[in-house]
Amino acid sequence: MTEYYDYLVIGAGPAGLQLGYFLQKNQRKYLILEKGESAGTFFKTKPVHRKLISINKVHTGYEDTEINLRWDWNSLLSDDDKMLYKEYSKEYFPPADGMVDYLRDFARHFELNVRYNTDVIAISKDGNFSVTDAAGKVFESRYLVMATGVSEPYIPDIDGGEFVEQYVDLTLDKSKYINKRVLILGKGNSAFETADYLVDTAASIHLASPTPLKMAWRSHFVGHLRAVNNNLLDTYHLKSQNAVLDADLVRIEKHADHYEAVFNYNNDNREQEHLEYDHIIGCTGFRFDNSMFDDSCKPGLSIDDRFPTQTSEWESVNVRNLYFAGTVTQVRDFKKYMSGFIHGFRYNVQALANILNNKNHSVPMPGKKIELQAEQVTDSILQRVNRSSSIWQQPGFLCDAIIIAEQDDGAHYYPTVPTDYVHEVLAKDAREYLVVTLEFGESQDPGDHSSQSRINRTDYEKANLSKFLHPIIRYYAGGEFIAEHHVIEDLAAEWKEPEHINPLKQFLAAHLSPVPDQAEVLAEVS
């Protein structure tokens, strides 16, 4: 017998559970289908070397949970502080096993509607979605949300690729690599994590990819190489038999007692070199598995067919009512922001739940009405940028929007919405609107942010040169971008001083539609 739900969510990892929490809070009829016997089964084996690189900063000096979520990258969002990750570990980089316990308890604590041991093998669509599991059970829903993550290894098309051992299949037994020459394909965290694990065992380790190494502390993207995994760089620069290669792997040849890798270096001469290895390990990332969809609803893919294409509402570009949650949503901010990680996509999921509530059930987007006065708008903006964790964790990708509709004497303040969604949907018919983000500035020397001096707080007229995270307010009218204002960076990220308040107030007074107090405000802050 077919079971019907308004929403079916596939996957009980952090994204599926987070969405389940909000669907339950919104009193929707939903069911989460999970292949494993418990929530968060991915974390039972990944990362292979059992240490998370998502920080868990327990001691911040603040008591406010919302602010503390800026440095808590593992907790899911909820109204219960008992379900924060700090209750499971105090370590800055916690063990992966704790995440399994946390997700299991989160599902139990909120009594989320999860069906375990349910392996979805087929999805079709004829009006509604029809989802079939391995036991032949059929589920039907109007809306389907894929929260399965990127569950399959991404394997580049390499001649001889069949000789590559994949990261997902590695064990913690180092003995097979004793005194061996090891090639690791990739320069991300899984590649360096693996290299660091083998550095005291292998004779030599080379890491190779066509693109140069990128450091997270330079790019501000946490998916680039993190300091916790970069010990191998010491061994490379201090001539300890290890190396990092910028090169295209042309082919792999198998010989009697070794593999031969043929590289074209990414230098002016495209020099070719043949190097011998005993093991070749692939750490080239993961991809979304769409094999369970039939032709009636197979979502389109992009970025080397690794991720499903999505709108600003995280809906499939080519399949109506098919949505995505979790790490697969990084397709819209690939290698720029944090949608591939819990501390980013938990807010994407929150926004998605609000969008679904509005779009499918005519529930207004969360927000409040504020007076269209420069002082009141300034206060509302600064209260948010001083406290919000969502626009802190998703800098530029998520925003707060202040919408001024036609024939409206006030404004509506909407927190935590996708920036593209504001332009395309939320503010489509607005007379004027503001977009509030927290963003990093451009560095004059992208090679070393640590050497950049901060703007003197008395030089607030140069706030647009701020390099660290700081508020940016952009003003639009008639659907066109008009002007932007940068609030000068602050060492403690607390924008509460006159140099933060008065220039913003002046900017708003100059651009918002005239109301009685604007002339007074302009005179006050001039």
N, C-alpha and C positions, 0 to 999 in steps of 0.2 A: 504493500500500500504506500502510495506517494505521500510524503510529508510536505506541507506548504509553510513557507515563512516569507515575510516581507523582505528580509535580508538574510542571505547566506554569506558567511565569511569563511574562506578557506585558509586554514592555518592558525594555530594557537600559539604562535610566537609572541614576542612583545607587541607587534603591531596589531595582530588579531585580537589579543586580550585588551589592548588599549581601546580599540574600536568597540569591542563587546561591552566594555565598561560604559562608554558614552551611549551606545544604543540602548543599553539597559536603563541608564539614567533617563533617557528620553522616552522610555516606555514603548520601545519598538519590538515587534515580534521578530526575533532573530535566532540564528543558530550558528555556532562556530564548529566547523568540521576539522578534526585534527588526525593526521595519519598515525602519530605516535601514541604511546600509552599515557603520556602526560604532556603538560604544557612545556614549551621551550626545549624540545628534544634536540634542536640544532646545537644548543650549548652543552649537550652531553659529550660531544666529541670535538667541537670547534670553540675557540681556536685550538689547533692541535696541541700546542705547548701550554695550554691551560691557564693563561694569564690574560685578563682583559686589559685593553689599553684605553678604555673609557674611564675617566677619572671618577673618584668617589671621595671628594673632599668633604670630610665630616665637620671639621672645625673651621669656620669662616669668619667668626666674630659677629655674625648676624643671627637673629632669632626668627626672622621672617622666612617661612618655607618657600614662598615665591622667589625671593632673592636667592636663597640657598640653592635652588634648582639651577642656577647659572653654573654651579660647580659640582652638581650631582648629575652625572651623565648616564645613570643606570635606572633611576626610578621611573615608573610610569606615573602618569598624572591621575590623581584621585582627590577626594575630599577627606581622606583619612591619613593622617601623618604616621599611623602605625605601619602603613605600607610604603615606607620609604626605604631605599636600599641600605641606608646607614644602619638599619636594624639587622642586616645580614652580614655586613663586613665593615670594618673600620679602615681597611687597607686602601691606600690611594689608588693602586691598580689591583683590584680584587681578583680572586681566583674565579675561573669560569663556572666551577661547580656551584658557587653561591647563586649565580643567575638562574640555574635550574630550579633551585629551592625557592627562590624569590618568585619566579613566574608561576610555579605550581601553587604557592600560597596565595598569590594575587587572585588567581582564578577561583580558588576555594573561598577566600575571604569575602569576595563580592558575589559569590554564588553565580558566576557567569555560566551561561548556557553553552557548554562545550560537549561535543560528542567525540570521545577519543576512539582510537583504533579504527578510524574510518578513513580508508585510503581512497581518495577520489581518483577515478581512472578515466572518466568521460564527462564532458560538459557540452551541452548543445543548447540551442535557443530557437524557440518558436513562439514568439510573444514573451513568455516567461523563460527563465533559465531552467534547464533540467540537468541535475547533477547526479551521477551514478557512482557508487563506491564499488570496491572490489568484491563485496558480498552480494552485489546486485540490488542493493537498496537505492531507491530514487528519492531525491529531494528536489523540490521546486521552489523558485523564488522569483519575485519581480526584479530585485536588485541583487547583484553578485559583487562581492568584494574579494579580490585576491590579495591575501596577506602571507603568501608562501615564501617570500624573500627571493633571493637569487640562489636557488638550491642546487644548480648544476655547475660543475667547473667550466669556465670558459677556456677552450683549447684553441689557440691560434692555428691556422692552417700552415703547418711546417712539414716539409719533406723529411720523413723519418720521425714524425711526431709520435708514432706508436712506441718508441723507445723511451718516452718521457714518463717518469713516475709522477703522479699527481699529488699535490698537497693534501687533498682530501683523503688520500689512502696512506699517508705517512703514519708511522708508529713512533713511540717514544724510545724505541730500542736503537741506541746509537752504535751498537757494535758492528753493524753491517758497513758503517762508514769509516771504521778505523783505518787510518793511513791511506784513505782513498781521495782521489781527485773528484771534486763535486762541482757541477755546473747547476746553478739555480736560475731559471728563467723568470724574470720579473724584478722590479725594484721597489715594490710596495712593502707594506708592513708584514705580510705573510712571508715574503721572500727573506727579509732581513731577520724576522723572528726565527725562521728555519736556519738561516746562516749562523745566527748567534748561538743557537742550540748546538750546532755541529762544530763550532770553532775550536773546541778543545779535543776534537776527535779526528776530523778530516785532515788530510795532508795539505790540501789547498781548496779554497772555495772561490769560485767566480760567480758574480751576479751579472746578468746581461739582459738588456732590452734595447729597442731602437731609440727610446726617448731618454733624455738626461734625468738624473735623480732629482727629485723635488723634496725639500724639507718642509714639514708642517709648520715649523716656527717661522719660516719665511713666507709661505703662501697663505697662512691662516686656515688652510684646509686640513682637517684632522685625518683625512684619509691618506695624505702624503706621509712620508717616512717620519715617524715619531722618535723623539730622543730616546725613549725607553728601549727602542729596537736598533739603535744605530751604532752599537759597540763595534761592529765589524769595520766601520769606517776607520777607526783607530788602527786596526790591523792592516788595512790597505795603505794608509798614508805613512805608517811606520814600517812598511816593508816586511810584513809578516806572512807572506806567501798568498795573501788573498787579494782579490781585485774586483773592481766594478767597471763593466764594459758598456760603452755606448756603441751598439753594433746590431746589425740585422743578422739574424740566424738564417743562413741560406738553406742548410740541410744538416741532417744527422746521419752518419754512416755507422753501421755496426760492424766491428771487427771481432776477431776471436776472443780477445781479452780486454777490449776497451771500446769506447765510442769515440768517433771523430766528429767534432762540430766545426762546420765551416762558417766563418763570419765575414761580413763586410763591415768594416769600421765606418762610423759616421764622421769621417774626416774628409778633408778636401780631396784626397786621392782615392777615397773609397778602397783603402788597402784591404786585401783579403788575407785571412789567417786561418790556419787549420790547427785546432787545439784538441788534445786528448783528455778524456774523462772516464772515470769508472761508473759514475752515476749522474743522471740528469734529472732534475726535479722541476716540475712545472708549478710556479706560483703566479699564475697570470690572471687570477680573479675568477669571478663567478658570473652566471647568467640566469635569467628567468626561464623556466621550463613551461612552454605553452603547448606541449604535446598532448595534453588531456582535452584540449578544445577541438571540436570538429569544425568543418568549414563554415558552419552557420554562425559562428561567433569567435573565430580565431583572431585574437588581437594582433595588430600590426606591431612590428618590432623596429628598434633603431639602435644606433651605436654598436655596430657589428652584430646586430641581432641579439644583443644582450638584455635589453630592457623593453617593456611594452610602451608604445607611444601614448601620451596622455595630454589631456587638456589642462587648463589652469584649475579645474575642479577635480583633477585626478581621475577623470573618466577616460575610458579608452577612446582614442580618436575615431576608430571605425566601428566600435560596437556599443550601441546605446545601453545605458544602465549597467555597464560593466566598469567597476571602479578598482582602484589599487590603493594599498596602504603598506607602509613600511619601507624597507630599503629599496624596493623597486621604484619608489617615487623619485629616486635620485636622477632619473632621466631628465627631469626638468631643471636640475641645477648641478649637472654632472661635474664632479671634481671642483666645485666652487663653494657650495654650502654644505649643510649637514644632514640632508635628507636620507643619506645612506646609513645613518646612525641613530640609536635610540634617542639621544638628547636632541636630535633634530626632528625626526619623524613623529615623535610623540605629539608635537604641536601640529604637524601636518594632519595627523589623525584627528586631533581635536577640531581643527578647522574643517576637515572633511565631514565630521559628524554634524557640525553646524550647517554646512552647506547642504547636506542631505536633508536635514530637518527643515530647512527653508525651501529648498527646491521641490521636495517630494511631499511635504506635509504642511506647507504654507506657514511655518513657524518663523517669525522674524529673526534675523541674525542677531546674536547677542550684542548689546551696546547700550548707550544711554544718550539722551538729548542734553546738549549743553548750550548755553547762551552764546550767540555769535558776537562776542566781545573779545578783544585781543587779550585782556587780562585773564578771562576765564579759559580761553583756549590754551593760553600759555600754561596755566596751572594744570590743566588736564594732561597736556603733553608731558610736562616735566614730572608729574606724579607717575606716569607710566614708564618713562625711560629710566627713572630712578629705581624702579621696582620690577619691571617685567623680565621674565626669563625667556619668553618665547621669541621676542625680537632680538634679544641678546644671543640666543643660541642659533637663530637663523638670520644672520645679518644681511639685510637687503632682500632676502627671499620672502620672509614674512614681514608684515608691517601692521601698524595701526592706521586706520583710515578715518578721516573726518569729512563727512559728506554734507554738502549744502545743496539741498534740492531746490528746484524752481518753486517760487511762491512760498518759501520757508523763511521764517524770521529767526530760526535757530540752526543748529547743526547736530548731526548724529555722529557719535564717536563709536567706531567699531574696532575692538581690539583683536589682534592675532588673526589676520586674514592674509592669504597669499597676495603678494604685490601685483602679479599679473591678473589675478582674479578681480582686484579692485578696478584696474583699468578696463578690463573686458566685460565685467558684469556689474559689480556693485555700484560703480560710479558712472555707468554708461549714460545715464540720463541726468547726471548731476549738473547743476549750474556751475559749481566750482567745488573743488575738494583738495584736501591735503593728505599726503602720504608721509607717515612718520616711521623712520627706520633707525636702527643702530648699524653703522658700517665702519669698516676700516678705511683709512685714507690711502692714497697712493704714495708710495715711498719714492724718494728721489734716487735711492740706491736699493733696488729690489734684492740685492745680494745679501744685505745684512741689516735687518730691521733693528737688531739689538743696539746698533751704533747710532740710531737716529735720535736726535734731541727733540724734546717735546716743545710745542709752542708755548711761549710764556703766557700765563693767564691774563696778563694785561694787554696782550696783543690779540684781543678777541676779534679784531677786524681781519685777522689772518686765520680765522677758525677753519676755513676751507683747506688749509694746509695741514690740519691735524692728521696724524698718521695712525694713531691708535683708535680703538672703537669709540665712536662718538655719535650723537644724534644728528640726523639730517632730515630736514622738513622740506618737502617739495610741494609747490603750489601749482594747481592746474585750474584753468577756467575755459569754458567752452570746449572741453575735450582736449585742450592743448597745454603742454608744459609751459609755464610762465617764468618761474623763478625757484631757487632753492636757498635754504639757509642752513649753515653748519653751526652747531653749538660746540664751542671749543672743547677739546679733549680735557679730561680730568684724570689725574693719577689714580684716584680711588673710584672712578666711574660714578661720581655723585655730582649731579648737575643742579646745584642749589644756591650758587652765589650770584651776585649782581651781574658778573660777566657772562653768566649763562642765561639769566632771566631777561635782562633788559634788552639785549640785541634781538632775542627771539620775539619779545613783545612788540618791538618796533617793526620787525619784519611782518608780523601778522597784521598790525595796524595799517601798514602800508598796502597790503594786498587783499585782505578780506573785504567783502562788500561793506560800504560805509554804514555805520550805525552811530548813534549819538555820541558814544564816548571815544570814538577813534581819534578825533582831533586832540582831545585831552591826553590820550595815551602817547601820541606822537610828540606832543610838547613835553610830556613827562620824561620820556626816555632819550630825547635828543640832547 
